[in-house]
Amino acid sequence: MAEAGNTLDRVTQWLERAVHGPHPWWLWPSALVFLASICIGAAIFVYPDYDDPTRVMWLGQMFGGECGMKTALGIPCPQCGMTRSWVYLVRGQVLDAFTFNAAGALLLIWIASGGVVGAIRLVTGRERALNLPWALLFAWAMFWVFVPYMGLWIARIMGFNMLPEYL
């Protein structure tokens, strides 16, 4: 049991060095703001095709293509609907966003929250403002992977909450 404690201590020390290592304090908050801005900006520039809910558009052209897993196996992949969930979420259509892919909507909310935290840290100059324990963040990440991401995928394979292109 002592070996597990040593491993946990080593992981904690590695994370502390990675996050609070020899770099300017503003680097991580700036990265959070940058990532959130890119993700939200991309979701704004891509827009839904209201005539065909299976597509999203960019500059008047269809954005993306047919899912490789759908083409090869005839079943949706875990990411099916994720782009559409982001596109609808930034337009305030929350129910549509969660219908297309709940994991995608939660991921964008998570990324946007990180951007807000980064902005607060940059504005206040406090590197650890709104700091959450890494174990809580890890638990949330594992929940996200196994419940909305993989859980929704398994439900879709079983015929629940199917995307419009599978109906």
Secondary structure, 3 states (H helix, E strand, C coil): CHHHHHHHHHHHHHHHHHHHCCCCCCHHHHHHHHHHHHHHHHHHHCEECCCCCCCEEECCEEECCCCHHHHHHCCCCCCCCHHHHHHHHHCCCHHHHHHHHHHHHHHHHHHHHHHHHHHHHHHHCCCCCCCCCHHHHHHHHHHHHHHHHHHHHHHHHCCCCCCHHHC
